[in-house]
Amino acid sequence: MGADSWLADDLAGAYVIPGGYVLDPLGATTAMAEAARRAGAELRTGCAAARIVVQDGRVRAVATDAGVIETERAVVAAGPRTRFLLRTAGVDLPIAATRGWLLETTRAETPPPYAIEQALWPTQAEMGPLAGEPTLGELAAVAPDEPGLVSVLLGVHGAGQLRIGTSLSPSVREEPEDAGTPRRLAERAIRIAPHLRELRVVAAWSGRRSVTPDGRPVVGPVPGVDGLDVAAGFSSIGMITIPAACRRLAGELDPAFDPARFA
């Protein structure tokens, strides 16, 4: 199967990005955690943070499942739970949660030699309605029509398995609210790459991402509380922007991501 044969014949057009690659989030996260450990960080798994303790306008400690950890600086990077933790410190930033789905198929006999991405993702102006907390009316809808955005992103993983995403819809709980999204992903993927039709789906799962109304993350000092930093709101681009976020927290500030813009 040639490279061009993966795409439907009646597509209006496409573009190629040389040097593109697929990043495995699990592997990258494990590698970064190991690098932090080697640099002297202490990693604690299965230990949830419950509260940021603030006295006289300054961070004093973090209350966790394993007890209170005294500290003069805390970085809240808790994804969808970020807003909850910030509120315990007396700060409220408009960080909401959205759900994204992925499908994984069996190995393709001849995997595509590139990642396939549909150029359909919201602009900053369009992000607001998708990234905010849903209204009561939206939450009450039993079968909402097109509850969010579905856009094809097809990548090859492992020994030739295909991973298909991605989606964006408001979320208020851990359990999926939009169970119809996997079907919509499959329909959109087959429309773009018809050869996917015969591949069996071996897994489908979803996760929650943190987002902001303007589509940009919040990274840096939290206004009003000395020693408190935040890194959240990355939506679906967290893995490719984390290095820059870490540099910002280390002192290379970028006002475009300053949390103070929501103060």
C-alpha positions as CSV (number, residue, x, y, z in Angstrom):
1,M,0.0,0.0,0.0
2,G,1.5,3.3,-1.1
3,A,1.7,6.4,1.0
4,D,-1.1,8.2,-0.9
5,S,-3.5,5.2,-0.8
6,W,-4.2,5.8,2.8
7,L,-6.2,9.0,2.1
8,A,-9.7,9.1,0.5
9,D,-9.6,10.0,-3.2
10,D,-12.1,12.8,-2.9
11,L,-10.3,14.9,-0.2
12,A,-9.9,18.5,-1.3
13,G,-6.2,18.5,-0.4
14,A,-3.5,17.9,2.2
15,Y,-0.2,19.2,3.3
16,V,3.0,17.5,4.6
17,I,5.0,18.6,7.6
18,P,8.5,17.3,7.2
19,G,10.1,16.0,10.4
20,G,6.9,15.3,12.2
21,Y,6.7,12.5,14.7
22,V,4.4,10.8,17.2
23,L,5.2,11.1,20.9
24,D,4.2,8.4,23.4
25,P,2.9,10.3,26.4
26,L,3.3,7.4,28.8
27,G,7.0,6.9,27.8
28,A,7.7,10.6,27.8
29,T,6.2,11.1,31.3
30,T,8.2,8.1,32.7
31,A,11.4,9.5,31.2
32,M,10.8,13.0,32.6
33,A,10.0,11.6,36.0
34,E,13.2,9.5,36.0
35,A,15.2,12.5,34.9
36,A,13.7,14.5,37.8
37,R,14.6,11.7,40.3
38,R,18.2,11.6,39.1
39,A,18.4,15.3,39.5
40,G,17.4,14.9,43.2
41,A,13.6,15.1,43.2
42,E,11.6,12.9,45.6
43,L,8.7,11.3,43.8
44,R,5.6,10.2,45.8
45,T,3.0,8.2,44.0
46,G,-0.5,7.5,45.4
47,C,-0.3,10.6,47.5
48,A,-3.0,13.2,46.7
49,A,-2.7,16.9,47.6
50,A,-5.8,18.1,49.3
51,R,-5.0,21.7,50.3
52,I,-2.5,24.5,49.9
53,V,-1.9,26.1,53.4
54,V,-1.5,29.9,53.2
55,Q,-0.8,32.2,56.1
56,D,-0.2,36.0,55.8
57,G,-0.4,35.8,52.0
58,R,2.3,33.2,51.7
59,V,2.5,29.5,51.1
60,R,3.4,27.6,54.3
61,A,2.5,24.0,53.6
62,V,0.7,21.4,51.4
63,A,-1.8,19.1,53.1
64,T,-1.7,15.6,51.5
65,D,-3.0,12.1,52.1
66,A,0.3,11.3,53.7
67,G,0.4,14.3,56.0
68,V,1.4,17.9,55.9
69,I,4.5,18.9,53.9
70,E,5.9,22.3,55.0
71,T,7.2,24.4,52.2
72,E,7.6,28.0,51.1
73,R,6.9,27.3,47.4
74,A,4.3,25.1,45.7
75,V,3.6,24.5,42.1
76,V,0.0,23.4,41.3
77,A,0.0,21.3,38.2
78,A,-3.0,19.0,38.9
79,G,-4.8,19.2,35.5
80,P,-8.5,19.3,36.0
81,R,-8.1,19.5,39.8
82,T,-6.0,22.6,39.6
83,R,-8.9,25.0,40.2
84,F,-10.0,23.1,43.3
85,L,-6.5,23.2,44.8
86,L,-6.1,26.9,44.0
87,R,-9.4,27.7,45.7
88,T,-8.0,26.2,48.9
89,A,-5.4,28.9,48.7
90,G,-8.0,31.6,48.2
91,V,-7.4,32.0,44.5
92,D,-9.8,31.3,41.6
93,L,-8.6,31.0,38.0
94,P,-11.0,30.0,35.2
95,I,-9.5,26.5,34.6
96,A,-12.1,24.0,33.4
97,A,-12.0,20.4,32.3
98,T,-12.6,18.9,28.9
99,R,-12.7,15.3,27.9
100,G,-10.7,13.7,25.0
101,W,-11.1,10.2,23.5
102,L,-8.7,7.9,21.8
103,L,-9.2,4.6,19.9
104,E,-6.5,2.0,19.4
105,T,-6.7,-0.6,16.6
106,T,-4.9,-3.9,15.8
107,R,-1.7,-3.7,13.8
108,A,-2.1,-2.5,10.3
109,E,-0.4,-4.9,7.7
110,T,1.2,-1.8,6.1
111,P,1.0,1.1,8.5
112,P,0.9,4.6,7.1
113,P,4.4,6.2,6.8
114,Y,3.2,9.4,8.4
115,A,0.8,10.8,11.0
116,I,-2.5,12.0,9.5
117,E,-4.0,15.1,11.1
118,Q,-7.2,16.8,10.1
119,A,-6.9,20.6,10.1
120,L,-9.9,21.2,12.4
121,W,-9.3,22.5,15.8
122,P,-10.7,25.6,17.5
123,T,-9.1,29.0,17.4
124,Q,-8.7,30.9,20.6
125,A,-11.9,32.8,19.9
126,E,-13.8,29.5,19.4
127,M,-12.3,27.8,22.5
128,G,-14.5,29.6,25.0
129,P,-17.7,27.7,24.6
130,L,-15.9,24.3,24.5
131,A,-13.5,25.1,27.4
132,G,-15.9,26.5,29.9
133,E,-18.0,24.8,32.5
134,P,-21.3,23.5,30.9
135,T,-24.6,25.2,31.7
136,L,-27.2,23.3,33.6
137,G,-29.2,23.0,30.3
138,E,-26.2,21.4,28.6
139,L,-25.6,19.1,31.5
140,A,-29.3,18.1,31.6
141,A,-29.4,17.1,27.9
142,V,-29.7,13.4,27.6
143,A,-28.4,13.2,24.0
144,P,-26.9,16.6,23.1
145,D,-26.4,17.1,19.4
146,E,-22.7,17.2,18.5
147,P,-21.5,17.6,22.2
148,G,-18.0,19.0,21.4
149,L,-15.4,18.8,18.7
150,V,-14.1,15.7,16.9
151,S,-11.0,15.9,14.7
152,V,-8.9,13.1,13.3
153,L,-5.4,12.6,14.4
154,L,-4.0,9.2,13.4
155,G,-0.6,8.0,14.6
156,V,1.3,4.7,14.5
157,H,2.4,3.2,17.9
158,G,4.2,0.1,19.1
159,A,4.5,-2.6,16.4
160,G,2.1,-0.9,14.0
161,Q,-1.0,-0.4,16.0
162,L,-2.9,2.8,15.1
163,R,-4.1,5.3,17.6
164,I,-6.9,7.6,16.6
165,G,-8.1,10.8,18.3
166,T,-9.0,13.4,19.1
167,S,-12.0,15.1,20.7
168,L,-12.9,18.1,22.9
169,S,-16.0,18.4,25.0
170,P,-16.8,19.9,28.5
171,S,-16.5,17.5,31.4
172,V,-17.6,17.8,35.1
173,R,-16.9,14.2,36.3
174,E,-14.4,11.4,36.0
175,E,-16.8,9.1,34.2
176,P,-17.5,9.8,30.5
177,E,-20.4,12.1,29.8
178,D,-20.2,11.7,26.0
179,A,-20.2,8.0,25.2
180,G,-21.1,8.6,21.6
181,T,-17.8,10.3,20.8
182,P,-15.9,7.0,19.9
183,R,-18.5,6.4,17.2
184,R,-18.0,9.9,15.8
185,L,-14.3,9.4,15.9
186,A,-14.6,6.2,13.9
187,E,-16.9,7.8,11.3
188,R,-14.6,10.8,10.8
189,A,-11.5,8.6,10.6
190,I,-13.0,6.3,8.0
191,R,-14.1,9.3,5.9
192,I,-10.5,10.5,5.7
193,A,-8.8,7.1,5.6
194,P,-11.2,4.4,4.2
195,H,-8.7,1.5,4.7
196,L,-9.2,1.9,8.5
197,R,-12.6,0.3,8.1
198,E,-11.4,-3.3,8.4
199,L,-9.1,-2.8,11.4
200,R,-10.4,-4.1,14.7
201,V,-10.6,-1.7,17.7
202,V,-8.8,-3.2,20.7
203,A,-9.2,-0.3,23.1
204,A,-11.1,3.0,23.6
205,W,-10.5,5.3,26.5
206,S,-10.9,8.9,27.5
207,G,-9.2,11.4,29.8
208,R,-9.7,14.9,31.2
209,R,-7.6,17.8,30.3
210,S,-7.4,21.3,31.8
211,V,-8.3,24.3,29.6
212,T,-8.8,28.0,29.8
213,P,-11.3,30.3,28.1
214,D,-8.7,31.8,25.7
215,G,-7.1,28.5,24.8
216,R,-3.7,29.5,26.3
217,P,-2.2,27.8,29.4
218,V,-1.5,29.5,32.7
219,V,2.1,29.2,33.8
220,G,3.8,31.2,36.5
221,P,3.3,33.0,39.8
222,V,-0.3,33.1,41.1
223,P,-1.3,36.7,41.9
224,G,-1.9,37.5,45.6
225,V,-0.1,34.5,47.1
226,D,3.7,34.5,47.5
227,G,5.4,31.2,46.7
228,L,2.5,29.8,44.7
229,D,2.9,28.9,41.1
230,V,0.6,27.2,38.6
231,A,1.0,25.2,35.4
232,A,-2.3,24.1,33.9
233,G,-4.7,24.7,31.0
234,F,-2.6,23.0,28.3
235,S,-5.6,21.2,26.7
236,S,-4.3,18.7,24.1
237,I,-0.8,20.2,23.6
238,G,0.6,19.5,27.1
239,M,3.3,17.0,26.1
240,I,4.8,19.3,23.4
241,T,4.7,22.4,25.5
242,I,5.8,21.1,28.9
243,P,9.5,21.9,28.3
244,A,8.7,25.5,27.7
245,A,6.4,25.6,30.7
246,C,9.2,24.3,32.9
247,R,11.6,26.9,31.6
248,R,9.0,29.6,32.4
249,L,8.7,28.3,36.0
250,A,12.4,28.3,36.2
251,G,12.5,32.0,35.5
252,E,12.2,32.6,31.7
253,L,8.9,34.4,31.9
254,D,6.5,34.9,29.0
255,P,3.7,37.4,29.7
256,A,1.4,35.6,27.2
257,F,0.8,32.8,29.7
258,D,0.9,34.9,32.9
259,P,-1.9,33.8,35.3
260,A,-2.4,37.5,36.2
261,R,-4.4,38.0,33.0
262,F,-7.4,36.4,34.7
263,A,-6.9,38.2,38.0
